[in-house]
């Protein structure tokens, strides 16, 4: 059975070959040549596009690397600024507290000295008043 089907197929192929004219054969060859040419052009175009895509991907990866480096540098700078700002603020607050304490101590000391000087001036004024009153009373009695 298989042998008969094989011979039938072989007979059909031979019949087809014998029926095909030279012109049809030339047309088929031209058609296959055109298909082969289109296949070669498509393969070349594919290779060219793959190369272009690979180049673009490399350029994008390079740009991403540059941007990532810039972002990392900016983040590091921001962290440094925050750190130095915090340290500077703490130092300023500590210095301000020390100045405030020193000014408070100086104020209390000067206030005490001035209060003492004021009391001495009041005492001297009272002494001068009493001396002046006594001199005025003696001058009034002598007159």
VEXDREN-2710 file (C-alpha; in Angstrom, 1 decimal):
% VEXDREN-2710
k/r/px/py/pz
1/UNK/0.0/0.0/0.0
2/UNK/2.8/2.4/0.9
3/UNK/4.6/1.5/-2.2
4/UNK/1.6/2.3/-4.4
5/UNK/1.2/5.7/-2.7
6/UNK/4.9/6.4/-3.2
7/UNK/4.7/5.6/-6.9
8/UNK/1.5/7.7/-7.2
9/UNK/3.3/10.7/-5.7
10/UNK/6.4/10.2/-7.9
11/UNK/4.2/9.8/-11.0
12/UNK/2.4/13.1/-10.1
13/UNK/5.7/14.9/-9.7
14/UNK/7.0/13.6/-13.0
15/UNK/3.7/14.6/-14.7
16/UNK/4.0/18.1/-13.2
17/UNK/7.6/18.4/-14.4
18/UNK/6.7/17.4/-17.9
19/UNK/3.8/19.8/-18.0
20/UNK/5.7/22.8/-16.8
21/UNK/6.9/24.9/-19.7
22/UNK/10.1/26.7/-20.0
23/UNK/8.4/30.0/-19.4
24/UNK/6.7/28.8/-16.3
25/UNK/10.0/27.4/-15.1
26/UNK/11.7/30.8/-15.8
27/UNK/8.9/32.6/-14.0
28/UNK/9.3/30.3/-11.0
29/UNK/13.0/30.9/-11.0
30/UNK/12.5/34.6/-11.1
31/UNK/10.0/34.4/-8.4
32/UNK/12.3/32.3/-6.2
33/UNK/15.2/34.6/-7.0
34/UNK/13.1/37.7/-5.9
35/UNK/12.1/35.9/-2.7
36/UNK/15.8/35.0/-2.0
37/UNK/16.8/38.6/-2.7
38/UNK/14.0/39.9/-0.4
39/UNK/15.1/37.4/2.3
40/UNK/18.8/38.6/2.1
41/UNK/17.7/42.2/2.3
42/UNK/15.5/41.4/5.3
43/UNK/18.3/39.6/7.0
44/UNK/20.7/42.5/6.4
45/UNK/18.1/45.0/7.6
46/UNK/17.5/42.8/10.7
47/UNK/21.3/42.8/11.5
48/UNK/21.5/46.5/10.9
49/UNK/18.5/47.2/13.2
50/UNK/19.8/44.8/15.9
51/UNK/23.2/46.6/15.8
52/UNK/21.5/50.0/16.0
53/UNK/19.3/48.8/19.0
54/UNK/22.4/47.4/20.7
55/UNK/24.2/50.7/20.2
56/UNK/21.2/52.7/21.6
57/UNK/21.0/50.4/24.6
58/UNK/24.6/50.9/25.3
59/UNK/24.2/54.7/25.0
60/UNK/21.2/54.7/27.3
61/UNK/23.0/52.5/29.8
62/UNK/25.9/55.1/29.7
63/UNK/23.5/58.0/30.2
64/UNK/21.8/56.2/33.1
65/UNK/25.2/55.7/34.7
66/UNK/26.0/59.4/34.4
67/UNK/22.6/60.4/35.8
68/UNK/22.9/57.9/38.6
69/UNK/26.4/59.2/39.5
70/UNK/25.0/62.8/39.5
71/UNK/22.1/61.7/41.7
72/UNK/24.5/59.9/44.1
73/UNK/26.7/63.0/44.3
74/UNK/23.8/65.3/44.9
75/UNK/22.4/63.0/47.6
76/UNK/25.9/62.8/49.3
77/UNK/26.1/66.6/49.1
78/UNK/22.7/67.0/50.6
79/UNK/23.5/64.6/53.4
80/UNK/26.7/66.5/54.1
81/UNK/24.8/69.8/54.1
82/UNK/22.2/68.5/56.5
83/UNK/24.9/67.1/58.8
84/UNK/27.0/70.3/58.8
85/UNK/23.8/72.3/59.3
86/UNK/22.8/70.2/62.3
87/UNK/26.3/70.5/63.8
88/UNK/26.5/74.2/63.1
89/UNK/23.1/74.8/64.6
90/UNK/24.0/72.8/67.7
91/UNK/27.3/74.8/68.0
92/UNK/25.5/78.1/67.6
93/UNK/22.9/77.1/70.2
94/UNK/25.6/76.1/72.6
95/UNK/27.6/79.3/72.0
96/UNK/24.4/81.4/72.4
97/UNK/23.6/79.7/75.8
98/UNK/27.2/80.3/77.0
99/UNK/27.0/84.0/75.9
100/UNK/23.6/84.4/77.6
101/UNK/24.9/82.9/80.9
102/UNK/28.0/85.1/80.7
103/UNK/25.9/88.2/80.0
104/UNK/23.5/87.2/82.9
105/UNK/26.4/86.9/85.3
106/UNK/27.9/90.2/84.1
107/UNK/24.6/91.9/84.5
108/UNK/24.1/90.7/88.0
109/UNK/27.6/91.7/89.0
110/UNK/27.3/95.2/87.5
111/UNK/23.8/95.6/88.9
112/UNK/25.1/94.8/92.4
113/UNK/28.0/97.3/91.9
114/UNK/25.6/100.0/90.6
115/UNK/23.2/99.3/93.5
116/UNK/26.0/99.7/95.9
117/UNK/27.2/103.0/94.3
118/UNK/23.6/104.3/94.3
119/UNK/23.3/103.5/98.0
120/UNK/26.6/105.3/98.7
121/UNK/25.4/108.3/96.7
122/UNK/22.1/108.4/98.7
123/UNK/24.0/108.2/101.9
124/UNK/26.3/111.0/100.8
125/UNK/23.3/113.0/99.6
126/UNK/21.6/112.6/103.0
127/UNK/24.8/113.5/104.8
128/UNK/25.2/116.6/102.7
129/UNK/21.5/117.5/103.3
130/UNK/21.9/117.2/107.0
131/UNK/25.2/119.2/106.9
132/UNK/23.4/121.8/104.7
133/UNK/20.4/121.9/107.1
134/UNK/22.7/122.3/110.1
135/UNK/24.7/125.1/108.3
136/UNK/21.5/126.8/107.2
137/UNK/20.2/126.6/110.8
138/UNK/23.5/128.0/112.2
139/UNK/23.5/130.8/109.6
140/UNK/19.9/131.6/110.5
141/UNK/20.7/131.6/114.2
142/UNK/23.8/133.8/113.7
143/UNK/21.9/136.2/111.7
END
